[in-house]
Amino acid sequence: MTQQGPVRGAVRHVEVSEERAGQRLDNFLMRLLADVPRSRIYRLVRRGEVRVNGRRASPEQRLLSGDRVRVPPLRIETEPRPARASARLIDAVTAAIVYEDERLIVLDKPAGIAVHGGSGVSLGVIEALRAARPDEELELAHRLDRDTSGCLLVARKSSSLRALHELLREGRFEKGYLALVRGHWNLGRARIEAPLRTDLRVSGERTVKVHPSGKPSVSEFRPVQFFGKEATLVEVALHTGRTHQIRVHAAHAGHPVAGDEKYGDEAFNLQMRDLGLERMFLHAHAVSFEWPRGGPFSASAPLPAELSAVLDRLQTGITGRRSRATAASRRARSAAGR
């Protein structure tokens, strides 16, 4: 248990500047209290010790220019120092940058790296980028699950962050995903509108479920390639951005995502593992939008080699079975004609 040292400082009331407007409260505090562990900051917010304009706030609350944030005195003398990004993580994240300009950075995020620390992960993409570029004000424009690869946008300016968040809220930010799902997708182009409860926990772990009291959630699925009765490659367009949305909607439709250990099918996952799938088959392959002032923007990330290899093995297996079936049919017809 952390021992309490002397109190550092007194209560502060920090006014949010125009440049910080649009930032989440937790990110604002992490930049303001750089030497305080993330877990400690979240405890302060949950307990109501941090307030915005005199009221309790959630870590996700977006701050406005002129908001006054109450920062309590902190006992941190004996708190452990926050973790720092390793050189290996920094190298992996910087190597994933596929595009950048004066407004944003686009990464082809590898699977297995979280976008930010939290929920048992101390560090992620944004912490590594900030370590690599300490003089820049970098913020995540959106999020991807840890096990999802592909396009991830990081804003380099507060004005860019606000513009991207406005586009997201208004549904003018298009995100396209590729997923391999169980079975032959027979729903055609399907728009799935199933409300999602994202505040549920099972054994302390967040679990998302389709529920009438959930938040409106819309995903549009389109089959791209069929692999017999075994699997289908689908493209998914998100019209809302709920936690685990694609995974839960796919399972709700009866076609869970390959390699999804949380919402997927165990037998199907084992079958795909035999074909070399060692991660969830979900990839953010494209983003596009139009800057309010600056014209259209789009970026894409090709399907990773390890996922393409799984598709090749699936197709090879189907082709081989068809060839054997054709040969057997010919032999049967030949025998019948004798």
N, C-alpha and C positions, 0 to 999 in steps of 0.2 A: 504494500500500500504506500502511496506517495506521502511523504512527510510534509507538513505545512511549514514553510519558512516565513520570514517576515513579509508583511504586505508591501507590494511595490506600488508606489504612487497613490493617487486618490481617484475618485470617480471622474471620468472625462466625458464630455459631450462633444462628439466629433460631427461636424457638418459635412454632408455629402456634397462633393464638388460636381460641377457639370461633367467633368471627365469620368467620374466614378458612377454617374447615373446609369441605371440599367443593370448594375452588378448585383449578384445575389448577396444576401447578408453574410453567409458563411465565407464566401470568397473575399468580401470586403474586410472581414475580421482577420482572415488569414494573412492578408497583405499588411494590415495594420499591426498585427501581433505576430510577426514572423518567427519569433523565438518561442511561441507557445504551441504545444502539441495540438494537433487537430482535434483529438478526443476531448481535450480540456475545453476548447472553444465550443464544441457542440453541447457539452454539459452546461456551460454558462448560458447558452441560448435556451436550452430546454428548461432550465430552472427559472427563467425570466430575469436573470441578472443583466442580460443585454436587452435593451429596449429601443424601439424606434419611435420617435415622437411621443415618448412616454408610455407606449403600449408594448405588450408582449409581441414577439414576432417569431416566425419560423425561419430556419436556416435558408429555405428556398425563396424567401421574400425578396422581390426586386426593389432596389432602393431608387428613390427619386432625388433629383437635384434639390438641395435645401433640407432634406431629411436630417434630423439630429439623432445620432446613435449614441446611446448611453453605454459606456465601457466601464465595467466595475474595476476596483482595485484587485490586483491579482497576487496570489501567493504562488510564486513559480520558482523560488530560489532552488528548491530541491526537485522540481519536475524534471523528468528526462528530456534531453534535447530532442527536437523533432528529427526524424530520419531525413537523410539527404540522398538524393538520387545518385546511384552508382554510375561509374563511367560506362559500364556495360549498358545500362538502361538508357543513358543519355545518347550513346552511340546508336542504339537500336531505334530510338525515336527520331533522331535527326536524320538517320538514313532513310526513314519512311516518308520524309517530305517529298512530295511530287510536284508542288507548285507553290509559289508565294509571290505576293506583290505588296504594295504599301498598305493594303487593308487587311489581308488575311493570309493564312498559311493553310495549305491542304496537305493532309497526310494520308497515306495508304496504311492505316493502322494494322499492325500484325495482330492476329488472334492471340489471346493469352495475356495481353497487356491492358490493364484498366485505363480508362481515360483520366481518372483522378483517384487520389487516395480515399480511403473510407471503406466500411463494411469488411474489415479484415485485411484490406490492402493498404499499406502505408503510403505508397507512391504510385503515380501513373504517368500518363503522357504529359499532362499539363505541368506537373512538378518537374519532369525531366526537361521540358522545353524552357521553363523559367530558369532552371539551373544552367542550361546552355546559353541562354540569352538574358542575363540578369538585368540588363538596362532596358528591356522592353516590358510593356504592359500587356501581357498575353492572357486571354480568357477563352474558355471553350464556348463555341457558338451553339453546340448541341452535344449529344452524347451517343455512345454506342456501348452495347453490352461488352463485357470483358472478352467473351469468347467470339464476338463478331469482328470480322476484319473489314477493311475498306475505308471509304472516304470519310474523313473527319476534318471539320473546319475549326480553326482557331483564329479568333479576331486579334488584330494587332493594335487596334484603336478602340476606344470606348464608343466612338460614333459608329464604327463598323459593327460592333456588338449590338448596339441598339437597333440598327437597321436590320440586321439578320434576325433578331428576336421579333421584330415587328413583322417581317416576312413570314416567320414560322407561325406566329399567332394568327395571321390572316390567311394561312394556307397557300401562300405564294412561294413556298420553298419546297421544291420537288425532290424527293429522295427515292431512289430505286434500289431494290435489293434482289439478290439471287439466292434461292434456297432449294435444297434437294429435300423432297418430302416423300413420305411413305406411300406406296401404292400408285395406281393409275389415276391421275387427277381427272375425274369425269364431270367436273362442274363448269367446264369452259372458263370464260372470263367471269370471275365471280367477285362481287363486291360484298365483303363481309362486314356487317354492322352489328357488332356484339359489344355491349358495355362491359368495361373491365373494372373490377375492384383491385386497386394496386396497393391497398393499405393493410392487406392481410399478412399474417405471419404464422408459420408452422414450425414449431420447435425453434423459434427465434429467427427463422429465415424468411425473408420476404417471398411471398407466393402470390401470383396474380391469377385471378379467376374471372370467367365470364359470370356476371351477376346483374340482375335487374337494377340494383342500386348503384352500379358502377358508373364510371365516367364514359360518355360517348366515345366510341373508338371505331375507326373505319379503315379497313385494309382492302386493297384491290389486288387479286391474284390473277395471273395469266400464265397458262402453261407454255413452256418454251421447248422442252424436249421430253419425250416419253421413253422410258426404259422398261418396256414390257409392262407386266403387272407389278413389278417390284418397286419402281420409284419414278418420280417426275421432277424435272427441273422447272421451277416456276420463277417468274419475276413478280415482285411485290412492290406496289406503290403505296406509301403511307399517306393517309389524309389526316391522321392525328398521330401523336408521338408518345403513346403510353409505354410504360415500362413493360418489356417482354411482349409487346403487342403482336408482332408477327408470329412468334412461337406459340402464344396462347390461341390466336385466331386459327393458325394452321391445325393445331391439335383439335380445336373446336369443330373444324370442318372435317375431321376424320383423317387428316393427312399430316401427322406430326413431322417436325423437322428432323432430318438425320443427325444423329450425334447429340441430340438434346437430352441430357440426362435428367432434367427437371420436369419437362412436360412431354417428353418423347416416349417412344415404344422400345422397351428393352430388347426384345427379339430382333427388331429392325436395326437397332443400333449395333447389336452384335454382328448381324449380317454385313452391315456397312464397315464395321471394324475389320472384318475379314478381307475387305477390299482395300484396306489401308487408310480408312477414315479415322483420324485420331483427334478430331475436334468437331465442333458443331458446324454443319454445312450451312452457314449464313454469312453473306458477304454484301456489304454496301457498295454497289458497283457504280453509282452515279448520283450526282447532285446537280441541280440547276435552279436558277432564279434570275431575277432582273433587279439590279441595284436601283434604288429610288432615283439616284442621279448617277448614271454611269453605264447603263445598258446591260445586256444579258451576260450571264456568267454560267459556265458549266465545267464540271470536272468529272473524271471517271477513273476507276481503278480496275484493272483486269482481274479475272478470277485467279486466285493464287494457284501456283503450280500443283500444290498437294491436293487441291480440290478438283482441278482439271484431270489429274491422274485417276481419281476415283471415278469420274464420269467415263474416262477411257476404259477402265476395267469393267465397269458396268456394261458398256456397249460391246466390248469384246466378248463378255460372257454371254450376252443375248445373241450375238452373231454366231458364236460357237454352238449354242443350243439349237438355233434355227438350222444351221448347216447339218448338224447331226440328225435333226428331225427330218430334214429333206432327204438325206441319204437313206434313212430308215424307211421312209415312205417309198422311195424308188425301189429299194430292195423288196419291199412287200408287194408292189405292183408287178415287179419282175417275176417273183415267185408265183403270183396268182395267174400270170399269163403262160406259165409253162404247161 
